[in-house]
Amino acid sequence: MHLLWSLPLAAAALYAALLALLWFGQEKLIFLPQKLPADHRFDFGSDVHEVWIDRPGPDAARLHALHLRLPASEGLVFYLHGNAGNLEGWFVNADFWRSLNHDVFMLDYRGYGKSGGRVRSEAELVADVRAAWDQVAPRYAGRQLVIFGRSLGSALAAKLAAEVSPDLVVLVSPYESMAALAAEHYRWVPAALLRYPLRTDEAVVRIQGRVLLLHGERDEVIGLHHSERLLAKAVAAREAHLVRVPDAGHNDLQMFDAYLRPLRAALSVQR
């Protein structure tokens, strides 16, 4: 009889332990940074410069970014990358942006690459992104401003865009929210346990400018339906489009002309 009682209790205790582990350690599930040594040298061309953003306060950190600066660019692409790796692996399409005559500013989040600290809250992450934007965007007054978010970065990009109203917002492989994504991959996890809501869906309804969504039809990490639902919510946008990229998955979109062509067209539109 005691065994009959002990089995459910043991299962409940194990479940509670797993939930506690998730609460305190979910950063290790969401963020997969790779550090770089301080003396690491990037080889993306002489027009790509290293930039630092100093974040003061109790959670002070020095953030690292790369900035492609062309002689007479037509605008800026403020690029927020995905959840894994660092700038060495993300800053790989410099020639594509050069061909569009657009500068690119790409930030490594806390703990990624040469950036100091570690991600500890969504509010801190959002504040870091805004600080980076405030440092670089004023230099481009009168030129086209594009906020670009890929995968994890799509929620951060949408939130920033809702606040600063760029000319164009590009969301690549975006997700509705972390809760919606977790419900598909970790159905046993209560939504209330997530400390990183990352509500792309709440932010996209407040974007006023143009929105371009690009999503691989074979994406098994973030399903195409996330972009389809976000498109339906982009009611405030002046113009919103979704491009479905046939045969593309989550990590190989940049290999397809069906991805590059509409991206090129969107950046070429005159304001």
C-alpha positions in Angstrom: 0.0 0.0 0.0 2.9 2.4 0.8 4.4 1.7 -2.6 1.1 2.7 -4.3 1.3 6.1 -2.5 5.0 6.5 -3.0 5.1 6.2 -6.8 2.7 9.2 -7.4 4.5 11.2 -4.8 7.9 10.4 -6.4 6.6 11.4 -9.8 5.2 14.7 -8.4 8.5 15.4 -6.7 10.4 14.8 -9.9 8.1 17.0 -11.9 8.4 19.8 -9.3 12.2 19.4 -9.5 12.2 19.7 -13.3 10.0 22.8 -13.1 12.4 24.4 -10.6 15.3 23.5 -12.8 13.6 25.1 -15.7 12.7 28.3 -13.7 16.3 28.9 -12.6 18.1 27.5 -15.6 16.0 28.4 -18.7 18.7 30.8 -20.0 20.7 27.6 -20.8 17.8 26.4 -22.9 17.0 29.6 -24.7 20.4 31.2 -25.1 23.3 29.2 -26.6 26.2 31.7 -26.8 29.8 30.9 -27.9 32.5 33.1 -26.4 35.4 34.6 -28.4 38.8 35.6 -27.0 39.3 39.3 -26.5 42.1 39.3 -29.1 39.9 37.5 -31.8 40.3 39.2 -35.2 37.4 39.3 -37.6 38.2 39.0 -41.3 35.1 40.5 -43.0 36.8 43.3 -44.8 38.4 46.7 -43.9 35.0 48.4 -44.0 33.7 46.2 -41.1 34.5 47.8 -37.8 34.3 46.6 -34.2 32.1 48.8 -31.9 31.5 48.8 -28.2 28.4 49.7 -26.2 29.0 50.4 -22.5 26.0 49.5 -20.3 26.4 51.1 -16.8 24.5 50.3 -13.7 24.3 47.3 -11.3 24.3 44.9 -14.2 27.0 46.7 -16.1 28.4 45.0 -19.2 30.4 46.0 -22.3 28.6 44.8 -25.4 30.4 44.1 -28.7 29.1 44.7 -32.2 30.2 44.8 -35.8 29.4 47.7 -38.1 29.7 47.6 -41.9 30.3 51.2 -42.9 30.2 52.0 -46.6 31.4 55.3 -48.1 28.0 56.7 -49.0 25.4 54.2 -47.8 21.7 54.6 -48.4 20.7 53.4 -45.0 21.3 51.1 -42.0 20.2 47.5 -41.3 20.1 47.0 -37.5 20.4 43.2 -37.3 19.4 41.1 -34.2 20.6 37.6 -34.7 19.5 34.2 -33.4 20.0 32.4 -30.2 23.2 30.4 -30.9 26.8 31.3 -31.8 28.3 34.8 -32.1 29.1 37.4 -34.7 31.8 35.2 -36.3 29.1 32.9 -37.6 26.4 35.5 -38.1 28.1 38.3 -40.0 28.5 36.2 -43.1 26.5 38.1 -45.8 28.5 41.3 -45.9 28.7 41.3 -49.7 25.0 41.0 -50.0 24.5 44.2 -47.9 27.3 45.9 -49.8 25.5 45.2 -53.1 22.4 47.0 -51.6 24.6 49.9 -50.5 23.4 49.5 -46.9 25.4 49.6 -43.7 24.9 46.8 -41.2 25.1 47.0 -37.4 25.0 43.6 -35.7 25.1 43.2 -31.9 26.3 40.2 -29.9 24.0 39.8 -26.8 25.5 39.5 -23.3 27.8 36.5 -23.1 28.0 36.1 -26.8 31.3 36.5 -28.7 33.3 39.4 -27.1 30.3 40.8 -25.2 30.6 40.7 -21.5 28.1 39.6 -18.8 25.4 37.1 -19.3 21.6 37.3 -20.1 19.6 37.4 -16.9 16.3 38.9 -17.8 14.2 39.9 -20.8 14.1 43.5 -19.6 17.8 43.7 -19.5 18.1 42.2 -23.0 15.5 44.7 -24.4 17.4 47.6 -22.7 20.7 46.5 -24.2 19.2 46.4 -27.7 17.7 49.9 -27.3 21.0 51.2 -26.0 22.8 49.9 -29.1 20.1 51.4 -31.4 20.3 54.8 -29.6 24.1 54.8 -30.2 24.1 54.1 -33.9 20.7 55.1 -35.4 21.1 58.9 -35.0 24.0 58.8 -37.5 21.5 57.8 -40.2 19.0 60.6 -39.9 17.4 61.1 -43.3 18.4 57.7 -44.6 16.5 54.4 -44.6 16.4 52.7 -41.3 15.7 48.9 -41.2 15.3 46.8 -38.2 16.0 43.1 -38.9 15.3 40.2 -36.5 16.1 36.6 -37.2 14.7 33.7 -35.1 15.3 34.7 -31.4 16.0 38.3 -32.5 12.6 38.7 -34.2 10.8 39.4 -30.9 13.5 41.9 -29.9 13.3 43.5 -33.4 9.5 43.8 -33.3 9.5 45.4 -29.8 12.2 47.9 -30.8 10.4 48.7 -34.1 7.1 49.4 -32.2 9.0 52.0 -30.2 11.1 53.7 -32.8 9.2 53.4 -36.1 11.8 52.5 -38.7 11.1 52.6 -42.4 11.1 48.8 -42.7 10.9 45.8 -40.3 12.2 42.4 -41.5 11.4 39.4 -39.4 13.0 36.1 -40.5 11.8 32.8 -39.1 9.9 34.7 -36.4 7.8 33.2 -33.6 4.6 34.4 -32.0 5.9 34.2 -28.5 8.2 32.0 -26.4 5.0 30.6 -24.8 3.6 29.6 -28.1 6.9 28.0 -29.1 7.3 26.2 -25.8 3.8 24.8 -26.1 4.8 23.0 -29.3 8.2 21.7 -28.2 7.7 21.3 -24.4 4.0 20.7 -23.8 4.6 19.7 -20.2 5.9 23.2 -19.3 3.3 25.7 -17.8 3.4 29.0 -19.7 3.5 30.9 -16.4 7.0 29.4 -15.7 8.6 31.2 -18.6 10.6 34.3 -17.5 11.2 35.3 -21.2 7.8 35.9 -22.7 9.3 37.4 -25.9 5.9 38.5 -27.3 6.5 39.1 -31.0 2.7 39.0 -31.4 2.1 41.8 -29.0 4.7 44.0 -30.5 3.9 43.5 -34.2 0.4 45.0 -33.8 2.0 48.3 -32.8 4.4 48.6 -35.8 3.4 51.4 -38.1 5.8 51.0 -41.0 6.4 48.3 -43.6 6.8 44.7 -42.4 8.3 41.9 -44.3 8.1 38.3 -43.0 10.3 35.6 -44.5 9.9 32.0 -43.5 11.1 28.6 -44.8 8.3 26.2 -45.6 10.4 23.3 -44.1 11.3 25.0 -40.9 11.0 22.4 -38.1 12.2 24.7 -35.3 9.7 27.5 -35.8 6.8 26.4 -38.0 5.6 28.6 -40.9 2.3 29.0 -39.1 4.0 31.5 -36.6 4.6 33.9 -39.5 1.1 33.4 -40.9 -0.4 34.3 -37.5 1.9 37.3 -37.1 0.9 38.5 -40.6 -2.7 38.4 -39.5 -1.9 40.5 -36.4 0.2 43.2 -38.3 -3.0 45.3 -38.6 -1.3 48.6 -37.8 1.5 48.2 -40.4 1.3 50.4 -43.4 2.2 47.4 -45.5 2.8 43.8 -44.5 3.9 40.8 -46.6 4.8 37.2 -45.9 7.3 35.4 -48.2 7.2 31.7 -48.0 10.5 30.2 -49.1 10.0 26.7 -50.6 12.5 24.0 -49.5 14.1 26.2 -46.9 14.5 25.2 -43.3 15.4 27.2 -40.3 19.1 27.8 -40.8 19.6 27.8 -44.6 17.3 30.6 -45.8 20.2 32.7 -47.0 21.1 30.0 -49.5 17.9 30.5 -51.5 17.3 33.2 -54.1 13.6 33.1 -53.1 14.7 34.6 -49.8 17.3 37.1 -51.1 15.2 38.4 -54.0 12.3 39.8 -52.0 14.7 41.1 -49.3 16.6 43.0 -52.0 13.4 44.3 -53.4 12.1 45.5 -50.0 15.3 47.4 -49.2 15.3 49.0 -52.7 11.8 50.6 -52.2 12.0 54.3 -51.9 10.5 55.8 -48.8 
